[in-house]
Amino acid sequence: MAHGDLLDQKVVGQSGRVQRIQRWWRGIHPGKGVIVRGLTGWETLEETYRVLPISTFMVKDSAGP
């Protein structure tokens, strides 16, 4: 794996369509989150939010014109 690969991602909370997620990145990325010493060496723990997409659909009149 290359430096900076995504190691894991976990949903830690959800409210409606908004999810709070944690991501573990291989390597040191100071702009993304907290630097920790993990199983693969230095890792970055990032906490962020993700908005789930809205599902759209069409309703057709079955009676016809």
HTML snippet that shows the backbone in 3Dmol.js (N, CA, C, O; Angstrom):
<script src="https://3Dmol.org/build/3Dmol-min.js"></script>
<div id="view" style="width:600px;height:400px;position:relative"></div>
<script>
const pdb = `
ATOM      1  N   MET A   1       0.842  -1.192   0.000  1.00  0.00           N
ATOM      2  CA  MET A   1       0.000   0.000   0.000  1.00  0.00           C
ATOM      3  C   MET A   1       0.879   1.244   0.000  1.00  0.00           C
ATOM      4  O   MET A   1       1.969   1.245   0.571  1.00  0.00           O
ATOM      5  N   ALA A   2       0.409   2.274  -0.628  1.00  0.00           N
ATOM      6  CA  ALA A   2       1.143   3.532  -0.702  1.00  0.00           C
ATOM      7  C   ALA A   2       0.932   4.365   0.565  1.00  0.00           C
ATOM      8  O   ALA A   2      -0.005   4.126   1.327  1.00  0.00           O
ATOM      9  N   HIS A   3       1.802   5.332   0.776  1.00  0.00           N
ATOM     10  CA  HIS A   3       1.694   6.239   1.921  1.00  0.00           C
ATOM     11  C   HIS A   3       0.385   7.036   1.831  1.00  0.00           C
ATOM     12  O   HIS A   3       0.091   7.622   0.789  1.00  0.00           O
ATOM     13  N   GLY A   4      -0.395   7.063   2.908  1.00  0.00           N
ATOM     14  CA  GLY A   4      -1.640   7.829   2.923  1.00  0.00           C
ATOM     15  C   GLY A   4      -2.871   7.018   2.573  1.00  0.00           C
ATOM     16  O   GLY A   4      -3.928   7.597   2.323  1.00  0.00           O
ATOM     17  N   ASP A   5      -2.772   5.710   2.546  1.00  0.00           N
ATOM     18  CA  ASP A   5      -3.931   4.866   2.230  1.00  0.00           C
ATOM     19  C   ASP A   5      -4.960   4.892   3.341  1.00  0.00           C
ATOM     20  O   ASP A   5      -4.616   5.021   4.516  1.00  0.00           O
ATOM     21  N   LEU A   6      -6.225   4.770   2.967  1.00  0.00           N
ATOM     22  CA  LEU A   6      -7.316   4.658   3.929  1.00  0.00           C
ATOM     23  C   LEU A   6      -7.285   3.253   4.517  1.00  0.00           C
ATOM     24  O   LEU A   6      -7.382   2.266   3.789  1.00  0.00           O
ATOM     25  N   LEU A   7      -7.148   3.167   5.842  1.00  0.00           N
ATOM     26  CA  LEU A   7      -7.069   1.872   6.512  1.00  0.00           C
ATOM     27  C   LEU A   7      -8.439   1.357   6.926  1.00  0.00           C
ATOM     28  O   LEU A   7      -8.736   0.174   6.763  1.00  0.00           O
ATOM     29  N   ASP A   8      -9.286   2.252   7.468  1.00  0.00           N
ATOM     30  CA  ASP A   8     -10.600   1.833   7.952  1.00  0.00           C
ATOM     31  C   ASP A   8     -11.502   3.060   8.044  1.00  0.00           C
ATOM     32  O   ASP A   8     -11.036   4.196   8.124  1.00  0.00           O
ATOM     33  N   GLN A   9     -12.800   2.797   8.029  1.00  0.00           N
ATOM     34  CA  GLN A   9     -13.799   3.859   8.165  1.00  0.00           C
ATOM     35  C   GLN A   9     -14.972   3.284   8.939  1.00  0.00           C
ATOM     36  O   GLN A   9     -15.426   2.174   8.660  1.00  0.00           O
ATOM     37  N   LYS A  10     -15.471   4.058   9.931  1.00  0.00           N
ATOM     38  CA  LYS A  10     -16.542   3.551  10.783  1.00  0.00           C
ATOM     39  C   LYS A  10     -17.549   4.668  11.050  1.00  0.00           C
ATOM     40  O   LYS A  10     -17.162   5.803  11.330  1.00  0.00           O
ATOM     41  N   VAL A  11     -18.845   4.346  10.962  1.00  0.00           N
ATOM     42  CA  VAL A  11     -19.904   5.294  11.309  1.00  0.00           C
ATOM     43  C   VAL A  11     -20.084   5.236  12.816  1.00  0.00           C
ATOM     44  O   VAL A  11     -20.363   4.171  13.365  1.00  0.00           O
ATOM     45  N   VAL A  12     -19.926   6.383  13.500  1.00  0.00           N
ATOM     46  CA  VAL A  12     -20.038   6.419  14.955  1.00  0.00           C
ATOM     47  C   VAL A  12     -21.327   7.080  15.421  1.00  0.00           C
ATOM     48  O   VAL A  12     -21.633   7.057  16.613  1.00  0.00           O
ATOM     49  N   GLY A  13     -22.085   7.668  14.505  1.00  0.00           N
ATOM     50  CA  GLY A  13     -23.352   8.285  14.871  1.00  0.00           C
ATOM     51  C   GLY A  13     -24.110   8.735  13.643  1.00  0.00           C
ATOM     52  O   GLY A  13     -23.516   9.006  12.599  1.00  0.00           O
ATOM     53  N   GLN A  14     -25.429   8.814  13.769  1.00  0.00           N
ATOM     54  CA  GLN A  14     -26.254   9.253  12.647  1.00  0.00           C
ATOM     55  C   GLN A  14     -27.472   9.981  13.171  1.00  0.00           C
ATOM     56  O   GLN A  14     -28.098   9.563  14.145  1.00  0.00           O
ATOM     57  N   SER A  15     -27.801  11.092  12.501  1.00  0.00           N
ATOM     58  CA  SER A  15     -28.999  11.857  12.810  1.00  0.00           C
ATOM     59  C   SER A  15     -29.653  12.225  11.486  1.00  0.00           C
ATOM     60  O   SER A  15     -29.207  13.133  10.785  1.00  0.00           O
ATOM     61  N   GLY A  16     -30.717  11.503  11.161  1.00  0.00           N
ATOM     62  CA  GLY A  16     -31.355  11.711   9.860  1.00  0.00           C
ATOM     63  C   GLY A  16     -30.427  11.258   8.740  1.00  0.00           C
ATOM     64  O   GLY A  16     -29.981  10.110   8.709  1.00  0.00           O
ATOM     65  N   ARG A  17     -30.140  12.188   7.813  1.00  0.00           N
ATOM     66  CA  ARG A  17     -29.266  11.859   6.691  1.00  0.00           C
ATOM     67  C   ARG A  17     -27.810  12.207   6.955  1.00  0.00           C
ATOM     68  O   ARG A  17     -26.973  12.000   6.077  1.00  0.00           O
ATOM     69  N   VAL A  18     -27.477  12.727   8.131  1.00  0.00           N
ATOM     70  CA  VAL A  18     -26.113  13.146   8.445  1.00  0.00           C
ATOM     71  C   VAL A  18     -25.441  12.075   9.305  1.00  0.00           C
ATOM     72  O   VAL A  18     -25.945  11.708  10.366  1.00  0.00           O
ATOM     73  N   GLN A  19     -24.293  11.579   8.827  1.00  0.00           N
ATOM     74  CA  GLN A  19     -23.522  10.581   9.558  1.00  0.00           C
ATOM     75  C   GLN A  19     -22.226  11.198  10.068  1.00  0.00           C
ATOM     76  O   GLN A  19     -21.591  11.991   9.372  1.00  0.00           O
ATOM     77  N   ARG A  20     -21.837  10.831  11.286  1.00  0.00           N
ATOM     78  CA  ARG A  20     -20.522  11.199  11.813  1.00  0.00           C
ATOM     79  C   ARG A  20     -19.629   9.982  11.632  1.00  0.00           C
ATOM     80  O   ARG A  20     -19.953   8.895  12.111  1.00  0.00           O
ATOM     81  N   ILE A  21     -18.511  10.156  10.945  1.00  0.00           N
ATOM     82  CA  ILE A  21     -17.650   9.017  10.643  1.00  0.00           C
ATOM     83  C   ILE A  21     -16.231   9.274  11.125  1.00  0.00           C
ATOM     84  O   ILE A  21     -15.782  10.415  11.232  1.00  0.00           O
ATOM     85  N   GLN A  22     -15.533   8.166  11.413  1.00  0.00           N
ATOM     86  CA  GLN A  22     -14.114   8.202  11.756  1.00  0.00           C
ATOM     87  C   GLN A  22     -13.370   7.439  10.672  1.00  0.00           C
ATOM     88  O   GLN A  22     -13.786   6.359  10.253  1.00  0.00           O
ATOM     89  N   ARG A  23     -12.257   8.022  10.223  1.00  0.00           N
ATOM     90  CA  ARG A  23     -11.414   7.380   9.217  1.00  0.00           C
ATOM     91  C   ARG A  23      -9.999   7.294   9.758  1.00  0.00           C
ATOM     92  O   ARG A  23      -9.505   8.226  10.393  1.00  0.00           O
ATOM     93  N   TRP A  24      -9.351   6.165   9.502  1.00  0.00           N
ATOM     94  CA  TRP A  24      -7.954   5.970   9.873  1.00  0.00           C
ATOM     95  C   TRP A  24      -7.142   5.934   8.594  1.00  0.00           C
ATOM     96  O   TRP A  24      -7.375   5.099   7.720  1.00  0.00           O
ATOM     97  N   TRP A  25      -6.169   6.863   8.488  1.00  0.00           N
ATOM     98  CA  TRP A  25      -5.290   6.968   7.332  1.00  0.00           C
ATOM     99  C   TRP A  25      -3.889   6.510   7.728  1.00  0.00           C
ATOM    100  O   TRP A  25      -3.424   6.809   8.828  1.00  0.00           O
ATOM    101  N   ARG A  26      -3.226   5.798   6.847  1.00  0.00           N
ATOM    102  CA  ARG A  26      -1.839   5.404   7.084  1.00  0.00           C
ATOM    103  C   ARG A  26      -0.950   6.623   6.880  1.00  0.00           C
ATOM    104  O   ARG A  26      -1.068   7.317   5.871  1.00  0.00           O
ATOM    105  N   GLY A  27      -0.071   6.882   7.824  1.00  0.00           N
ATOM    106  CA  GLY A  27       0.869   7.984   7.697  1.00  0.00           C
ATOM    107  C   GLY A  27       0.433   9.210   8.490  1.00  0.00           C
ATOM    108  O   GLY A  27      -0.604   9.210   9.155  1.00  0.00           O
ATOM    109  N   ILE A  28       1.253  10.251   8.400  1.00  0.00           N
ATOM    110  CA  ILE A  28       1.021  11.485   9.148  1.00  0.00           C
ATOM    111  C   ILE A  28       0.422  12.529   8.213  1.00  0.00           C
ATOM    112  O   ILE A  28       1.033  12.904   7.213  1.00  0.00           O
ATOM    113  N   HIS A  29      -0.783  12.996   8.550  1.00  0.00           N
ATOM    114  CA  HIS A  29      -1.506  14.012   7.785  1.00  0.00           C
ATOM    115  C   HIS A  29      -2.031  15.057   8.779  1.00  0.00           C
ATOM    116  O   HIS A  29      -3.181  14.961   9.207  1.00  0.00           O
ATOM    117  N   PRO A  30      -1.222  16.044   9.153  1.00  0.00           N
ATOM    118  CA  PRO A  30      -1.610  16.999  10.196  1.00  0.00           C
ATOM    119  C   PRO A  30      -2.881  17.782   9.873  1.00  0.00           C
ATOM    120  O   PRO A  30      -3.604  18.160  10.795  1.00  0.00           O
ATOM    121  N   GLY A  31      -3.174  18.036   8.618  1.00  0.00           N
ATOM    122  CA  GLY A  31      -4.357  18.800   8.255  1.00  0.00           C
ATOM    123  C   GLY A  31      -5.652  18.021   8.344  1.00  0.00           C
ATOM    124  O   GLY A  31      -6.729  18.617   8.306  1.00  0.00           O
ATOM    125  N   LYS A  32      -5.576  16.704   8.462  1.00  0.00           N
ATOM    126  CA  LYS A  32      -6.784  15.868   8.469  1.00  0.00           C
ATOM    127  C   LYS A  32      -7.304  15.544   9.860  1.00  0.00           C
ATOM    128  O   LYS A  32      -8.513  15.406  10.046  1.00  0.00           O
ATOM    129  N   GLY A  33      -6.413  15.419  10.845  1.00  0.00           N
ATOM    130  CA  GLY A  33      -6.901  15.018  12.157  1.00  0.00           C
ATOM    131  C   GLY A  33      -5.788  14.799  13.153  1.00  0.00           C
ATOM    132  O   GLY A  33      -4.749  15.457  13.105  1.00  0.00           O
ATOM    133  N   VAL A  34      -6.021  13.852  14.071  1.00  0.00           N
ATOM    134  CA  VAL A  34      -5.119  13.571  15.184  1.00  0.00           C
ATOM    135  C   VAL A  34      -4.139  12.474  14.776  1.00  0.00           C
ATOM    136  O   VAL A  34      -4.532  11.455  14.208  1.00  0.00           O
ATOM    137  N   ILE A  35      -2.865  12.693  15.071  1.00  0.00           N
ATOM    138  CA  ILE A  35      -1.826  11.709  14.772  1.00  0.00           C
ATOM    139  C   ILE A  35      -1.755  10.714  15.930  1.00  0.00           C
ATOM    140  O   ILE A  35      -1.639  11.113  17.089  1.00  0.00           O
ATOM    141  N   VAL A  36      -1.824   9.415  15.613  1.00  0.00           N
ATOM    142  CA  VAL A  36      -1.778   8.360  16.634  1.00  0.00           C
ATOM    143  C   VAL A  36      -0.779   7.293  16.206  1.00  0.00           C
ATOM    144  O   VAL A  36      -0.431   7.180  15.031  1.00  0.00           O
ATOM    145  N   ARG A  37      -0.330   6.524  17.170  1.00  0.00           N
ATOM    146  CA  ARG A  37       0.543   5.380  16.883  1.00  0.00           C
ATOM    147  C   ARG A  37      -0.351   4.152  16.867  1.00  0.00           C
ATOM    148  O   ARG A  37      -0.885   3.762  17.905  1.00  0.00           O
ATOM    149  N   GLY A  38      -0.521   3.537  15.698  1.00  0.00           N
ATOM    150  CA  GLY A  38      -1.432   2.402  15.557  1.00  0.00           C
ATOM    151  C   GLY A  38      -0.703   1.118  15.220  1.00  0.00           C
ATOM    152  O   GLY A  38       0.514   1.021  15.379  1.00  0.00           O
ATOM    153  N   LEU A  39      -1.457   0.130  14.753  1.00  0.00           N
ATOM    154  CA  LEU A  39      -0.892  -1.180  14.425  1.00  0.00           C
ATOM    155  C   LEU A  39       0.037  -1.134  13.224  1.00  0.00           C
ATOM    156  O   LEU A  39       0.952  -1.951  13.126  1.00  0.00           O
ATOM    157  N   THR A  40      -0.178  -0.196  12.306  1.00  0.00           N
ATOM    158  CA  THR A  40       0.655  -0.096  11.102  1.00  0.00           C
ATOM    159  C   THR A  40       1.713   0.992  11.221  1.00  0.00           C
ATOM    160  O   THR A  40       2.343   1.345  10.225  1.00  0.00           O
ATOM    161  N   GLY A  41       1.920   1.527  12.412  1.00  0.00           N
ATOM    162  CA  GLY A  41       2.869   2.620  12.612  1.00  0.00           C
ATOM    163  C   GLY A  41       2.111   3.912  12.850  1.00  0.00           C
ATOM    164  O   GLY A  41       1.086   3.914  13.532  1.00  0.00           O
ATOM    165  N   TRP A  42       2.611   5.026  12.288  1.00  0.00           N
ATOM    166  CA  TRP A  42       1.935   6.309  12.459  1.00  0.00           C
ATOM    167  C   TRP A  42       0.681   6.350  11.608  1.00  0.00           C
ATOM    168  O   TRP A  42       0.714   6.034  10.419  1.00  0.00           O
ATOM    169  N   GLU A  43      -0.434   6.745  12.230  1.00  0.00           N
ATOM    170  CA  GLU A  43      -1.723   6.836  11.547  1.00  0.00           C
ATOM    171  C   GLU A  43      -2.377   8.163  11.903  1.00  0.00           C
ATOM    172  O   GLU A  43      -2.048   8.773  12.920  1.00  0.00           O
ATOM    173  N   THR A  44      -3.300   8.604  11.063  1.00  0.00           N
ATOM    174  CA  THR A  44      -4.066   9.819  11.306  1.00  0.00           C
ATOM    175  C   THR A  44      -5.520   9.439  11.495  1.00  0.00           C
ATOM    176  O   THR A  44      -6.100   8.745  10.659  1.00  0.00           O
ATOM    177  N   LEU A  45      -6.116   9.893  12.597  1.00  0.00           N
ATOM    178  CA  LEU A  45      -7.522   9.641  12.887  1.00  0.00           C
ATOM    179  C   LEU A  45      -8.302  10.899  12.524  1.00  0.00           C
ATOM    180  O   LEU A  45      -8.094  11.958  13.117  1.00  0.00           O
ATOM    181  N   GLU A  46      -9.198  10.780  11.552  1.00  0.00           N
ATOM    182  CA  GLU A  46      -9.995  11.901  11.068  1.00  0.00           C
ATOM    183  C   GLU A  46     -11.459  11.686  11.460  1.00  0.00           C
ATOM    184  O   GLU A  46     -12.011  10.609  11.235  1.00  0.00           O
ATOM    185  N   GLU A  47     -12.085  12.707  12.045  1.00  0.00           N
ATOM    186  CA  GLU A  47     -13.518  12.664  12.327  1.00  0.00           C
ATOM    187  C   GLU A  47     -14.188  13.701  11.445  1.00  0.00           C
ATOM    188  O   GLU A  47     -13.792  14.866  11.432  1.00  0.00           O
ATOM    189  N   THR A  48     -15.199  13.277  10.713  1.00  0.00           N
ATOM    190  CA  THR A  48     -15.877  14.179   9.788  1.00  0.00           C
ATOM    191  C   THR A  48     -17.345  13.793   9.683  1.00  0.00           C
ATOM    192  O   THR A  48     -17.779  12.786  10.242  1.00  0.00           O
ATOM    193  N   TYR A  49     -18.097  14.604   8.962  1.00  0.00           N
ATOM    194  CA  TYR A  49     -19.522  14.355   8.742  1.00  0.00           C
ATOM    195  C   TYR A  49     -19.765  14.086   7.272  1.00  0.00           C
ATOM    196  O   TYR A  49     -19.084  14.634   6.406  1.00  0.00           O
ATOM    197  N   ARG A  50     -20.745  13.234   6.997  1.00  0.00           N
ATOM    198  CA  ARG A  50     -21.115  12.899   5.627  1.00  0.00           C
ATOM    199  C   ARG A  50     -22.636  12.992   5.524  1.00  0.00           C
ATOM    200  O   ARG A  50     -23.357  12.477   6.378  1.00  0.00           O
ATOM    201  N   VAL A  51     -23.119  13.661   4.458  1.00  0.00           N
ATOM    202  CA  VAL A  51     -24.552  13.782   4.212  1.00  0.00           C
ATOM    203  C   VAL A  51     -24.930  12.743   3.171  1.00  0.00           C
ATOM    204  O   VAL A  51     -24.359  12.710   2.081  1.00  0.00           O
ATOM    205  N   LEU A  52     -25.891  11.895   3.509  1.00  0.00           N
ATOM    206  CA  LEU A  52     -26.338  10.853   2.599  1.00  0.00           C
ATOM    207  C   LEU A  52     -27.219  11.461   1.507  1.00  0.00           C
ATOM    208  O   LEU A  52     -27.941  12.424   1.765  1.00  0.00           O
ATOM    209  N   PRO A  53     -27.169  10.914   0.294  1.00  0.00           N
ATOM    210  CA  PRO A  53     -27.965  11.464  -0.805  1.00  0.00           C
ATOM    211  C   PRO A  53     -29.461  11.240  -0.606  1.00  0.00           C
ATOM    212  O   PRO A  53     -29.886  10.315   0.085  1.00  0.00           O
ATOM    213  N   ILE A  54     -30.243  12.114  -1.231  1.00  0.00           N
ATOM    214  CA  ILE A  54     -31.706  11.995  -1.190  1.00  0.00           C
ATOM    215  C   ILE A  54     -32.144  11.083  -2.326  1.00  0.00           C
ATOM    216  O   ILE A  54     -31.679  11.230  -3.456  1.00  0.00           O
ATOM    217  N   SER A  55     -33.025  10.154  -2.037  1.00  0.00           N
ATOM    218  CA  SER A  55     -33.584   9.293  -3.073  1.00  0.00           C
ATOM    219  C   SER A  55     -34.781   9.997  -3.700  1.00  0.00           C
ATOM    220  O   SER A  55     -35.669  10.477  -2.995  1.00  0.00           O
ATOM    221  N   THR A  56     -34.799  10.053  -5.010  1.00  0.00           N
ATOM    222  CA  THR A  56     -35.935  10.668  -5.707  1.00  0.00           C
ATOM    223  C   THR A  56     -36.692   9.591  -6.469  1.00  0.00           C
ATOM    224  O   THR A  56     -36.124   8.572  -6.861  1.00  0.00           O
ATOM    225  N   PHE A  57     -37.966   9.828  -6.669  1.00  0.00           N
ATOM    226  CA  PHE A  57     -38.799   8.875  -7.389  1.00  0.00           C
ATOM    227  C   PHE A  57     -39.938   9.631  -8.057  1.00  0.00           C
ATOM    228  O   PHE A  57     -40.254  10.759  -7.679  1.00  0.00           O
ATOM    229  N   MET A  58     -40.551   9.001  -9.054  1.00  0.00           N
ATOM    230  CA  MET A  58     -41.703   9.584  -9.754  1.00  0.00           C
ATOM    231  C   MET A  58     -42.934   8.759  -9.439  1.00  0.00           C
ATOM    232  O   MET A  58     -42.872   7.532  -9.362  1.00  0.00           O
ATOM    233  N   VAL A  59     -44.047   9.439  -9.260  1.00  0.00           N
ATOM    234  CA  VAL A  59     -45.318   8.775  -9.023  1.00  0.00           C
ATOM    235  C   VAL A  59     -46.134   8.870 -10.293  1.00  0.00           C
ATOM    236  O   VAL A  59     -46.386   9.967 -10.791  1.00  0.00           O
ATOM    237  N   LYS A  60     -46.555   7.715 -10.830  1.00  0.00           N
ATOM    238  CA  LYS A  60     -47.369   7.694 -12.057  1.00  0.00           C
ATOM    239  C   LYS A  60     -48.795   7.371 -11.686  1.00  0.00           C
ATOM    240  O   LYS A  60     -49.056   6.527 -10.828  1.00  0.00           O
ATOM    241  N   ASP A  61     -49.693   8.035 -12.324  1.00  0.00           N
ATOM    242  CA  ASP A  61     -51.112   7.785 -12.105  1.00  0.00           C
ATOM    243  C   ASP A  61     -51.499   6.506 -12.824  1.00  0.00           C
ATOM    244  O   ASP A  61     -51.371   6.426 -14.046  1.00  0.00           O
ATOM    245  N   SER A  62     -51.972   5.503 -12.091  1.00  0.00           N
ATOM    246  CA  SER A  62     -52.310   4.214 -12.707  1.00  0.00           C
ATOM    247  C   SER A  62     -53.675   4.244 -13.405  1.00  0.00           C
ATOM    248  O   SER A  62     -53.967   3.362 -14.213  1.00  0.00           O
ATOM    249  N   ALA A  63     -54.513   5.239 -13.108  1.00  0.00           N
ATOM    250  CA  ALA A  63     -55.836   5.321 -13.725  1.00  0.00           C
ATOM    251  C   ALA A  63     -55.744   5.761 -15.182  1.00  0.00           C
ATOM    252  O   ALA A  63     -56.612   5.430 -15.989  1.00  0.00           O
ATOM    253  N   GLY A  64     -54.697   6.502 -15.517  1.00  0.00           N
ATOM    254  CA  GLY A  64     -54.535   6.968 -16.903  1.00  0.00           C
ATOM    255  C   GLY A  64     -55.364   8.207 -17.180  1.00  0.00           C
ATOM    256  O   GLY A  64     -56.142   8.643 -16.332  1.00  0.00           O
ATOM    257  N   PRO A  65     -55.196   8.786 -18.387  1.00  0.00           N
ATOM    258  CA  PRO A  65     -55.925  10.021 -18.724  1.00  0.00           C
ATOM    259  C   PRO A  65     -57.379   9.808 -19.061  1.00  0.00           C
ATOM    260  O   PRO A  65     -58.090  10.768 -19.359  1.00  0.00           O
TER     261      PRO A  65
END
`;
const viewer = $3Dmol.createViewer("view");
viewer.addModel(pdb, "pdb");
viewer.setStyle({}, {cartoon: {color: "spectrum"}});
viewer.zoomTo();
viewer.render();
</script>
